[in-house]
Amino acid sequence: MKPSKSTGLGVHPEIKEVDFSHLKALLGGGAAIIETVSNRWKALAGKHVTEGCGLPVSSPDVILLDDNDNQMPTGERGEVCTSGLQVMKGDWKKPEANKEAFTKGGYFRTGNIGIFDEAGFLRIAATR
């Protein structure tokens, strides 16, 4: 298939040609799955998209911050911010963009809103 100008695999012009008969599950991660998208996949592939949630992959530090960069307690919503070896340090030669993209402590602002549960599992609740 050639890439689509629209975003998302589900709107690719040739997606209806794909054989989904062996598909066992559709999982989404990194962003909240909205009902409209899940319903579209159900019609297309016979399965709803299940939203992934769980522990962050090993080695990043993930925190949730409010609009004033205060760390949010367990069970409270906040922007997912991350730091670690696999997280970029910033855009090259774009200091102003980096000021917006990173906290003063060096955490990358993902733009996603998440909630940590009591077991430490992170659920993406929304995207900005």
VOPAGU-2260 file (C-alpha; in pm, 1 decimal, decimal comma):
REM VOPAGU-2260
SITE   aa  ch    i         X         Y         Z
SITE  MET   A    0       0,0       0,0       0,0
SITE  LYS   A    1     110,7     354,8     -72,0
SITE  PRO   A    2     106,3     600,3     218,8
SITE  SER   A    3    -210,4     803,1     265,6
SITE  LYS   A    4    -214,1    1181,6     293,6
SITE  SER   A    5    -470,0    1143,4     575,5
SITE  THR   A    6    -350,7    1044,2     917,5
SITE  GLY   A    7    -428,9     700,5    1051,3
SITE  LEU   A    8    -424,1     358,5     892,9
SITE  GLY   A    9    -802,3     328,5     919,7
SITE  VAL   A   10    -856,5     598,4     657,0
SITE  HIS   A   11    -600,1     467,5     408,4
SITE  PRO   A   12    -761,4     448,8      61,4
SITE  GLU   A   13    -667,7      80,5      21,0
SITE  ILE   A   14    -752,1     -35,9     375,6
SITE  LYS   A   15   -1064,2    -222,6     258,9
SITE  GLU   A   16    -838,9    -451,8      54,2
SITE  VAL   A   17    -668,4    -584,9     369,9
SITE  ASP   A   18    -775,3    -931,4     489,3
SITE  PHE   A   19    -839,7    -906,4     864,2
SITE  SER   A   20    -980,5   -1259,5     898,4
SITE  HIS   A   21    -685,5   -1376,5    1113,7
SITE  LEU   A   22    -689,1   -1071,0    1338,7
SITE  LYS   A   23    -715,9   -1165,5    1705,7
SITE  ALA   A   24    -708,4    -822,5    1871,1
SITE  LEU   A   25    -661,4    -452,5    1805,5
SITE  LEU   A   26    -466,6    -269,0    2072,7
SITE  GLY   A   27    -398,8     100,7    2099,9
SITE  GLY   A   28    -135,2     266,4    2312,3
SITE  GLY   A   29      14,7     607,3    2362,6
SITE  ALA   A   30    -314,8     791,7    2322,1
SITE  ALA   A   31    -674,7     758,0    2430,6
SITE  ILE   A   32    -893,2     556,4    2192,3
SITE  ILE   A   33   -1209,1     747,2    2109,3
SITE  GLU   A   34   -1534,4     558,6    2054,4
SITE  THR   A   35   -1571,7     675,7    1693,6
SITE  VAL   A   36   -1232,2     528,6    1598,9
SITE  SER   A   37   -1302,6     201,3    1780,3
SITE  ASN   A   38   -1640,4     170,0    1607,0
SITE  ARG   A   39   -1480,4     237,8    1268,9
SITE  TRP   A   40   -1233,2     -45,9    1329,4
SITE  LYS   A   41   -1514,8    -277,0    1440,8
SITE  ALA   A   42   -1692,4    -213,8    1109,9
SITE  LEU   A   43   -1372,2    -252,1     910,1
SITE  ALA   A   44   -1194,7    -542,1    1082,5
SITE  GLY   A   45   -1458,5    -701,2    1303,6
SITE  LYS   A   46   -1290,2    -597,9    1630,3
SITE  HIS   A   47   -1306,5    -294,4    1855,7
SITE  VAL   A   48    -976,4    -129,6    1946,3
SITE  THR   A   49    -884,1    -203,0    2307,8
SITE  GLU   A   50    -702,9      77,0    2485,3
SITE  GLY   A   51    -372,6     -35,9    2628,2
SITE  CYS   A   52    -273,2      54,7    2979,6
SITE  GLY   A   53      11,3     -64,2    3189,0
SITE  LEU   A   54     350,2       4,1    3330,6
SITE  PRO   A   55     579,2     229,7    3129,5
SITE  VAL   A   56     858,0      44,0    2948,5
SITE  SER   A   57    1175,0      -3,1    3147,1
SITE  SER   A   58    1405,6     286,7    3223,2
SITE  PRO   A   59    1208,9     603,7    3148,7
SITE  ASP   A   60    1097,5     817,6    3437,6
SITE  VAL   A   61     732,2     913,2    3392,0
SITE  ILE   A   62     554,4    1177,6    3597,0
SITE  LEU   A   63     217,9    1349,6    3569,8
SITE  LEU   A   64     210,7    1729,0    3602,6
SITE  ASP   A   65     -67,4    1984,5    3632,8
SITE  ASP   A   66     -70,8    2314,3    3440,2
SITE  ASN   A   67     165,4    2468,5    3698,8
SITE  ASP   A   68     415,7    2179,3    3675,4
SITE  ASN   A   69     313,6    2035,0    4011,5
SITE  GLN   A   70     342,2    1657,3    4028,1
SITE  MET   A   71       0,6    1491,4    4053,3
SITE  PRO   A   72     -77,3    1221,9    4311,7
SITE  THR   A   73    -190,9     869,3    4226,1
SITE  GLY   A   74    -542,4     868,2    4084,6
SITE  GLU   A   75    -527,2    1229,5    3964,1
SITE  ARG   A   76    -501,0    1337,6    3600,4
SITE  GLY   A   77    -197,7    1519,7    3470,7
SITE  GLU   A   78      14,7    1568,9    3161,3
SITE  VAL   A   79     239,2    1269,6    3096,0
SITE  CYS   A   80     600,2    1389,6    3108,1
SITE  THR   A   81     895,8    1159,6    3059,4
SITE  SER   A   82    1271,3    1154,3    3089,9
SITE  GLY   A   83    1528,1     885,9    3015,1
SITE  LEU   A   84    1781,5     748,3    2773,5
SITE  GLN   A   85    1524,0     687,1    2499,1
SITE  VAL   A   86    1376,6    1039,7    2522,4
SITE  MET   A   87    1520,2    1309,8    2298,8
SITE  LYS   A   88    1710,0    1593,7    2462,9
SITE  GLY   A   89    1552,6    1855,6    2237,0
SITE  ASP   A   90    1524,6    1980,4    1882,2
SITE  TRP   A   91    1854,8    2087,9    1731,0
SITE  LYS   A   92    1900,3    2464,0    1721,5
SITE  LYS   A   93    1544,2    2534,5    1844,2
SITE  PRO   A   94    1585,2    2669,6    2197,8
SITE  GLU   A   95    1244,5    2840,7    2205,8
SITE  ALA   A   96    1062,0    2523,6    2096,4
SITE  ASN   A   97    1256,8    2325,9    2357,0
SITE  LYS   A   98    1145,9    2563,6    2633,6
SITE  GLU   A   99     785,3    2473,2    2551,8
SITE  ALA   A  100     848,3    2102,0    2496,1
SITE  PHE   A  101    1041,8    2037,9    2818,9
SITE  THR   A  102     993,0    2113,2    3187,2
SITE  LYS   A  103    1260,9    2302,2    3380,7
SITE  GLY   A  104    1364,9    1961,5    3518,8
SITE  GLY   A  105    1423,4    1822,2    3167,7
SITE  TYR   A  106    1106,7    1612,0    3129,8
SITE  PHE   A  107     956,1    1594,2    2780,2
SITE  ARG   A  108     592,7    1708,6    2770,4
SITE  THR   A  109     402,8    1446,9    2567,3
SITE  GLY   A  110      75,1    1636,8    2547,0
SITE  ASN   A  111    -110,8    1328,2    2670,5
SITE  ILE   A  112    -318,9    1334,4    2986,9
SITE  GLY   A  113    -275,1    1027,1    3204,1
SITE  ILE   A  114    -366,7     874,2    3538,0
SITE  PHE   A  115    -153,4     639,3    3747,9
SITE  ASP   A  116    -349,8     382,0    3947,5
SITE  GLU   A  117    -254,9     236,7    4287,8
SITE  ALA   A  118     -50,4     -41,8    4123,5
SITE  GLY   A  119     154,7     207,2    3920,6
SITE  PHE   A  120     -23,0     138,9    3591,2
SITE  LEU   A  121     -56,9     436,7    3359,3
SITE  ARG   A  122    -374,5     493,3    3158,8
SITE  ILE   A  123    -382,1     755,5    2886,9
SITE  ALA   A  124    -705,9     947,2    2947,0
SITE  ALA   A  125    -688,0    1208,9    2670,5
SITE  THR   A  126    -461,1    1391,8    2431,5
SITE  ARG   A  127    -431,1    1766,6    2413,9
